[in-house]
Amino acid sequence: MRSCKKYLLLLGLLLMAAVGGCGGIGYEETDENKPVTIKGPEGLPTNPKILIAYFSHTGNTELAAWQIQAAVGGQLFAIQTEVPYPQDKSECGKIAKQELAGNERPPLAADLADISQYDTIFIGYPVWYGTTPMAVRTFLEAHDFSGKVLVPFCTSKKAVSKRAWML
């Protein structure tokens, strides 16, 4: 139980800095070439190697991922399907709904061969039909996240504006 509280505290600190733009809360200032040092709860990594994996169709989740990277550093990885979703909202929705109903796992255009080098992994996605897009599930099922700190983040067109993430 105590370990769970530590992870929740770290998650709260990371999200406050990423979403709220609280520059420096929980983090040391560094230049672009140095890793960010997280001043997290006792027992958590103090210099985690961070991956920010995200799936974005309209750009909102990508903007959130960039904001998180600006706050905590880390490597960005765009989760993309072999066959891109159509830009037309109606067509994209039909495909997404069909994938969800069939519990499908669309193949990815590229994947990370090894995530063992990362301590903390942010996983971002838009909310599609009230849940995670199936492409993200493909990514999640392809890797072993044992011993990793996972920090999910999601976006919604109704809740996130591009302007808010650029501020």
MARZATI-67863 format. One record per residue: x, y, z of N, C-alpha, C, O in turn. Coordinates in steps of 0.2 Angstrom, whole numbers, padded with zeros to 4 digits, always signed. Example, Ala and Ser with C-alpha at 12.3 -4.5 7.8 and 13.67 -1.06 7.14 Angstrom:
+0066-0028+0039+0062-0022+0039+0066-0016+0039+0071-0017+0042
+0064-0011+0035+0068-0005+0036+0064+0000+0039+0067+0006+0040
***
This chain:
+0004-0006+0000+0000+0000+0000+0004+0006+0000+0003+0011-0003
+0010+0006+0004+0014+0012+0004+0017+0013-0002+0018+0019-0004
+0019+0008-0006+0022+0009-0013+0017+0012-0017+0019+0016-0022
+0011+0010-0017+0006+0013-0021+0005+0020-0020+0004+0024-0025
+0006+0022-0014+0005+0030-0012+0011+0033-0015+0010+0039-0018
+0017+0030-0015+0023+0034-0018+0022+0035-0026+0023+0040-0028
+0019+0030-0029+0018+0030-0036+0013+0035-0038+0014+0039-0043
+0008+0036-0034+0002+0041-0035+0005+0048-0034+0003+0052-0037
+0009+0048-0029+0012+0055-0027+0017+0057-0033+0017+0063-0036
+0021+0052-0036+0025+0054-0042+0021+0056-0048+0022+0060-0051
+0016+0052-0049+0011+0053-0054+0008+0060-0054+0008+0064-0059
+0006+0062-0048+0003+0069-0047+0008+0074-0048+0007+0079-0051
+0014+0073-0046+0020+0078-0047+0021+0079-0055+0022+0084-0057
+0022+0073-0058+0023+0073-0065+0017+0077-0069+0019+0081-0074
+0011+0075-0067+0006+0078-0071+0005+0085-0070+0003+0089-0074
+0006+0087-0063+0006+0095-0062+0011+0099-0066+0009+0104-0069
+0017+0096-0067+0022+0099-0070+0020+0099-0078+0021+0104-0081
+0018+0094-0080+0016+0093-0087+0010+0097-0090+0011+0100-0095
+0005+0096-0086-0001+0099-0088-0002+0106-0086-0004+0111-0089
+0000+0108-0080-0001+0114-0077+0005+0119-0079+0004+0125-0077
+0010+0117-0082+0016+0121-0083+0019+0125-0077+0020+0131-0077
+0020+0121-0072+0022+0123-0066+0029+0124-0065+0032+0124-0060
+0033+0125-0071+0040+0125-0071+0044+0124-0065+0045+0129-0061
+0047+0118-0064+0051+0117-0059+0049+0114-0053+0052+0111-0048
+0042+0113-0052+0039+0109-0046+0041+0102-0047+0039+0099-0052
+0045+0100-0043+0047+0093-0043+0053+0091-0047+0055+0086-0048
+0056+0096-0051+0061+0095-0055+0067+0100-0055+0066+0106-0053
+0073+0098-0056+0078+0103-0056+0079+0106-0063+0077+0102-0068
+0081+0112-0064+0082+0115-0070+0088+0112-0074+0093+0112-0071
+0087+0110-0080+0093+0108-0084+0093+0111-0091+0088+0114-0093
+0099+0110-0094+0098+0112-0101+0096+0106-0105+0095+0100-0102
+0095+0107-0112+0093+0101-0116+0097+0095-0116+0094+0090-0118
+0103+0096-0115+0108+0090-0116+0109+0086-0109+0112+0081-0109
+0106+0088-0104+0106+0084-0098+0100+0081-0096+0094+0084-0097
+0100+0076-0092+0094+0072-0090+0090+0076-0085+0094+0080-0081
+0084+0076-0084+0080+0079-0079+0081+0075-0073+0080+0069-0073
+0082+0078-0067+0082+0074-0061+0075+0075-0057+0074+0081-0056
+0072+0070-0056+0065+0070-0053+0067+0070-0045+0070+0065-0043
+0064+0074-0042+0064+0074-0034+0058+0070-0032+0054+0073-0028
+0058+0064-0033+0052+0060-0031+0052+0057-0024+0057+0058-0021
+0047+0053-0022+0047+0050-0016+0053+0045-0015+0055+0043-0020
+0055+0044-0009+0060+0039-0007+0059+0033-0010+0053+0030-0010
+0064+0030-0014+0063+0023-0016+0061+0023-0024+0062+0018-0027
+0060+0029-0027+0059+0029-0034+0065+0031-0037+0069+0034-0034
+0065+0030-0044+0071+0032-0047+0072+0039-0047+0067+0043-0048
+0078+0042-0046+0080+0049-0046+0082+0052-0053+0081+0058-0054
+0084+0047-0057+0086+0049-0064+0083+0044-0069+0087+0041-0072
+0077+0044-0069+0074+0039-0074+0075+0041-0081+0075+0047-0083
+0075+0036-0085+0076+0036-0092+0069+0036-0094+0065+0031-0093
+0066+0041-0097+0059+0042-0099+0058+0041-0106+0061+0044-0111
+0052+0038-0107+0049+0037-0114+0042+0040-0114+0039+0039-0109
+0041+0044-0119+0034+0046-0120+0031+0044-0126+0032+0046-0132
+0027+0038-0126+0024+0035-0131+0017+0038-0132+0014+0038-0127
+0015+0040-0138+0009+0042-0139+0006+0041-0145+0009+0040-0150
-0001+0040-0146-0005+0039-0152-0009+0046-0153-0012+0048-0148
-0008+0049-0158-0012+0055-0160-0015+0055-0167-0011+0054-0171
-0021+0057-0167-0024+0057-0174-0025+0064-0176-0024+0066-0182
-0028+0068-0172-0029+0075-0173-0023+0080-0171-0023+0086-0173
-0019+0078-0167-0013+0082-0165-0014+0084-0158-0009+0086-0155
-0020+0083-0154-0020+0085-0147-0016+0081-0143-0012+0084-0138
-0015+0075-0144-0011+0070-0139-0004+0072-0141+0000+0071-0136
-0002+0073-0147+0005+0075-0149+0007+0081-0145+0013+0081-0143
+0003+0086-0145+0004+0092-0141+0005+0091-0134+0010+0094-0131
+0001+0087-0131+0002+0085-0124+0008+0081-0123+0012+0083-0118
+0010+0077-0127+0017+0073-0127+0023+0078-0127+0027+0078-0123
+0022+0083-0132+0028+0088-0132+0028+0092-0125+0033+0094-0123
+0022+0094-0123+0022+0097-0116+0025+0093-0111+0029+0096-0107
+0024+0087-0110+0027+0083-0105+0034+0082-0106+0038+0083-0102
+0036+0081-0113+0043+0081-0114+0047+0088-0112+0052+0087-0109
+0044+0093-0113+0047+0100-0111+0047+0100-0103+0052+0103-0101
+0043+0097-0100+0043+0097-0092+0048+0092-0089+0051+0094-0084
+0048+0086-0092+0052+0081-0089+0058+0078-0093+0061+0074-0091
+0058+0080-0099+0063+0077-0104+0061+0070-0107+0055+0069-0106
+0065+0066-0109+0063+0060-0112+0063+0059-0119+0064+0065-0123
+0062+0053-0122+0062+0052-0129+0054+0051-0131+0050+0048-0128
+0053+0055-0136+0046+0054-0139+0046+0048-0144+0050+0047-0148
+0040+0045-0144+0039+0039-0149+0032+0040-0151+0027+0039-0147
+0030+0041-0157+0024+0041-0160+0021+0034-0162+0024+0030-0166
+0016+0032-0159+0013+0025-0160+0008+0027-0167+0004+0030-0166
+0010+0023-0172+0007+0024-0178+0005+0017-0181+0009+0013-0181
-0001+0017-0184-0003+0011-0188+0000+0010-0195+0001+0015-0198
+0001+0004-0197+0003+0003-0204-0001+0006-0209+0001+0010-0213
-0008+0006-0208-0013+0009-0212-0015+0015-0208-0019+0014-0203
-0013+0021-0210-0016+0027-0206-0023+0027-0206-0027+0026-0211
-0026+0030-0201-0033+0031-0201-0035+0037-0205-0031+0042-0206
-0041+0037-0208-0043+0042-0213-0044+0049-0209-0045+0049-0203
-0042+0054-0212-0043+0061-0209-0050+0063-0208-0052+0066-0203
-0055+0060-0212-0062+0061-0212-0064+0058-0205-0064+0052-0204
-0067+0062-0201-0070+0060-0194-0074+0055-0195-0074+0050-0190
-0079+0055-0199-0084+0049-0200-0081+0043-0202-0082+0038-0199
-0077+0043-0207-0073+0037-0209-0069+0034-0203-0068+0028-0202
-0065+0038-0200-0061+0036-0195-0065+0033-0189-0063+0028-0187
-0070+0036-0188-0075+0034-0182-0077+0027-0184-0078+0022-0179
-0079+0025-0190-0082+0019-0192-0076+0014-0191-0078+0008-0189
-0070+0015-0193-0065+0010-0193-0063+0009-0185-0062+0003-0183
-0063+0014-0181-0061+0014-0174-0067+0010-0171-0065+0005-0166
-0073+0011-0172-0078+0007-0169-0078+0000-0171-0080-0004-0167
-0077-0002-0177-0076-0008-0180-0070-0012-0176-0071-0018-0174
-0065-0009-0175-0059-0012-0172-0061-0013-0165-0059-0019-0162
-0064-0009-0161-0066-0010-0154-0071-0015-0154-0070-0020-0149
-0076-0016-0158-0081-0021-0158-0078-0028-0159-0080-0033-0156
-0073-0028-0163-0070-0034-0165-0064-0036-0161-0060-0041-0162
-0062-0032-0156-0057-0032-0151-0050-0033-0155-0046-0037-0154
-0050-0030-0161-0044-0030-0166-0038-0027-0163-0038-0022-0159
-0032-0029-0165-0026-0026-0164-0023-0024-0171-0019-0028-0174
-0023-0017-0173-0021-0015-0179-0013-0016-0179-0010-0014-0174
-0010-0018-0184-0002-0018-0184+0000-0011-0184-0002-0007-0187
+0006-0010-0181+0009-0004-0181+0015-0003-0186+0018-0008-0188
+0015+0003-0188+0020+0005-0193+0027+0004-0191+0032+0001-0195
+0029+0005-0185+0035+0004-0182+0034+0003-0174+0029+0004-0172
+0039+0000-0171+0039-0002-0164+0046-0001-0161+0051-0001-0165
+0046+0000-0155+0052+0000-0151+0054-0007-0150+0051-0011-0147
+0061-0009-0152+0063-0016-0151+0064-0018-0144+0063-0023-0142
+0066-0013-0139+0067-0014-0132+0066-0008-0128+0068-0003-0129
+0062-0009-0123+0060-0004-0119+0064-0004-0112+0062-0001-0107
+0068-0009-0111+0071-0011-0105+0076-0005-0103+0077-0004-0097
+0078+0000-0107+0082+0005-0106+0078+0011-0102+0081+0016-0100
+0071+0011-0102+0067+0016-0099+0065+0014-0092+0063+0008-0091
+0065+0019-0087+0062+0018-0081+0055+0020-0080+0051+0017-0077
+0054+0025-0083+0047+0028-0083+0044+0029-0090+0048+0032-0095
+0038+0027-0091+0035+0027-0098+0028+0030-0097+0024+0028-0094
+0028+0036-0101+0021+0039-0102+0018+0036-0108+0021+0035-0113
+0012+0035-0107+0008+0032-0113+0002+0037-0114-0003+0037-0110
+0002+0040-0120-0004+0045-0121-0008+0043-0127-0006+0039-0132
-0014+0045-0127-0019+0043-0132-0025+0047-0131-0027+0050-0126
-0029+0048-0137-0035+0051-0137-0041+0046-0134-0040+0040-0135
-0046+0049-0132-0052+0044-0130-0056+0043-0136-0059+0048-0139
-0056+0037-0138-0061+0035-0143-0066+0030-0141-0065+0025-0138
-0072+0032-0142-0078+0028-0139-0077+0026-0132-0079+0021-0130
-0075+0031-0128-0074+0030-0121-0069+0026-0118-0068+0024-0113
-0064+0024-0123-0058+0020-0121-0052+0021-0125-0052+0026-0129
-0047+0017-0124-0041+0017-0127-0041+0015-0135-0044+0010-0136
-0039+0019-0139-0039+0016-0146-0035+0009-0147-0030+0008-0143
-0037+0005-0151-0034-0002-0152-0027-0001-0154-0023-0006-0152
-0025+0004-0157-0018+0004-0159-0013+0004-0153-0008+0002-0152
-0016+0008-0147-0012+0008-0141-0012+0002-0138-0007+0000-0135
-0017-0002-0138-0017-0009-0135-0012-0013-0139-0009-0018-0136
-0012-0013-0145-0006-0016-0149+0000-0015-0146+0004-0019-0145
+0002-0008-0145+0008-0006-0142+0009-0009-0135+0015-0012-0133
+0004-0009-0131+0005-0011-0124+0006-0019-0124+0010-0021-0119
+0002-0022-0128+0003-0030-0128+0010-0032-0130+0011-0038-0129
+0013-0028-0134+0020-0030-0137+0025-0029-0132+0031-0032-0134
+0024-0027-0126+0030-0025-0122+0029-0028-0115+0023-0029-0113
+0034-0029-0111+0034-0031-0104+0036-0025-0100+0041-0022-0101
+0031-0022-0096+0032-0016-0092+0033-0018-0085+0033-0014-0081
+0036-0024-0084+0037-0026-0077+0043-0021-0074+0048-0020-0078
+0042-0019-0068+0047-0014-0065+0047-0007-0068+0051-0003-0065
+0042-0005-0072+0042+0001-0075+0037+0006-0071+0032+0003-0069
+0038+0012-0071+0033+0017-0069+0029+0019-0075+0032+0022-0079
+0023+0017-0075+0019+0019-0081+0014+0025-0079+0011+0025-0074
+0014+0030-0083+0010+0036-0082+0006+0037-0088+0008+0040-0093
+0000+0035-0088-0005+0036-0093-0007+0043-0094-0008+0046-0089
-0009+0046-0100-0012+0052-0101-0016+0052-0107-0014+0048-0112
-0022+0055-0106-0026+0055-0112-0029+0061-0113-0029+0066-0109
-0031+0062-0120-0034+0069-0122-0041+0068-0125-0043+0062-0127
-0045+0073-0125-0051+0073-0128-0052+0080-0131-0050+0085-0129
-0055+0079-0137-0056+0086-0141-0060+0091-0137-0059+0097-0138
-0065+0088-0133-0069+0093-0129-0065+0096-0123-0067+0101-0121
-0060+0092-0121-0056+0094-0115-0050+0098-0116-0047+0102-0112
-0047+0097-0122-0041+0100-0123-0041+0104-0130-0043+0102-0135
-0038+0110-0129-0038+0115-0135-0031+0115-0137-0026+0115-0132
-0029+0116-0143-0022+0117-0145-0019+0123-0142-0013+0123-0140
-0023+0128-0142-0020+0134-0139-0018+0133-0132-0013+0136-0130
-0022+0129-0128-0020+0128-0121-0013+0125-0120-0010+0127-0116
-0012+0120-0124-0005+0117-0124+0000+0121-0126+0006+0119-0125
-0001+0126-0130+0004+0130-0133+0006+0135-0128+0012+0138-0129
+0002+0137-0123+0004+0142-0118+0009+0140-0114+0011+0145-0109
***
